[in-house]
Amino acid sequence: MKNNVVSTNPFIGCETPYNDADLVLFGSPFDGTTSFRPGTRFAGQAIRPDSYGLETYSPYLDKDLEDARIFDGGDLELPFGNTERVLQQIGTYSHQVLADGKKFLMIGGEHLVSLPSIRAAYDAFPDLHVIHIDAHTDLREDYMGEPLSHASVIRRCHDFLGDDRIFQFGIRSGMKSEFEWAKTHTHLEKFTLNTLPEVVKSLKDVPVYVTIDLDVLDPGTFPGTGTPEPGGITYRELLDAIAELQKLTNIVAADVVELSPQYDPSGASTAVACKTIRELLLTLTN
């Protein structure tokens, strides 16, 4: 498979050769359906060098990346102007990683890149459930007539997952019709993550995919995103949520999406993304 050579500039602590790794990190640099400010395709390029501002050890989780076997294959080489082909390539890579008996964490990219990876996880684990942390519902049937959009990614996941498999947290933006639709099709918690411990308890032993859209954070903490939404959670709340995910015994894959580094020249948003990825990598090593 392509991208089986360690990236020339890997994320800190992710230098294990593919064949020896338990966990794969890769990037999907695509923002072809971004509805407001583009730029998420540059996230992986910003995150990897800035990860060296971190330590490999997490004092939050008392775990160290140096004790894990993680391969960083870099960013996938994705074509411009062909959304369906992009999704196909992401799906092919995700399927192969899972078929090789490994877990993965994908760096976005806009949120639509989650669709083929979640589908790959569902194909491998038919009882898959999704934990979705985000500012936005992402439940539109289409956006301006386009069903493949970062505004409809979770609706497209529901197409194959069905009811009672998607758990949404931190949601504070969407059409009224999306919130109404969610009442009978997903578990949607507006504004906060307060019911996450209860959901984690109910999903303790089933296969779970975790998708984190970083715009769940308040833009005062995380301005570097294409669709900033005031009224978000604090970074400490997000860290506590990731720590809660440690109680799940079968997280099979995850992603972190929607960093647009150019909108935050201070670099603080990229630092937030780096630390979130470190914490999720260590969570996936459970």
DALIN-V900547 format. One record per backbone hydrogen bond with DSSP energy under -1.0 kcal/mol. NH is the residue of the N-H (numbers start at 1). CO is the residue of the C=O. If there is no record, write none. Layout:
BEGIN
nh: {NH;NH}
co: {CO;CO}
END
This chain:
BEGIN
nh: {7;14;16;20;21;22;23;24;25;26;27;28;30;34;37;42;43;46;47;48;50;51;52;53;54;58;62;63;65;67;68;71;73;76;78;86;87;88;89;90;91;92;93;94;95;96;97;98;99;100;101;102;103;105;106;107;108;110;113;114;115;118;119;120;121;122;123;124;125;128;129;130;131;132;133;134;137;140;143;146;152;154;155;156;157;158;159;160;161;162;164;167;168;169;170;171;172;173;179;180;181;182;184;186;187;189;191;192;196;199;200;201;202;203;206;208;209;210;211;212;213;214;216;217;218;221;222;225;233;238;239;240;241;242;243;244;245;246;247;248;249;252;254;255;256;257;258;260;263;264;267;271;272;273;274;275;276;277;278;279;280;281;282;283;284;286}
co: {72;11;70;17;18;69;69;103;71;105;74;107;28;31;226;39;40;42;43;44;46;47;49;50;51;63;58;58;56;64;65;23;25;27;76;82;83;84;85;86;87;88;89;90;91;92;93;94;95;96;98;97;22;24;254;26;256;30;110;111;112;114;115;116;117;118;119;120;121;125;207;165;209;167;211;169;173;151;146;143;149;138;138;152;153;154;155;157;157;158;185;130;187;132;192;189;135;135;175;176;177;178;181;182;166;168;171;190;193;195;196;197;198;199;203;250;129;253;131;255;133;257;213;214;233;218;218;223;216;234;235;236;237;238;239;240;241;243;244;245;204;208;104;210;106;212;109;224;260;261;264;267;268;269;270;271;272;273;274;275;276;277;278;279;280;283}
END
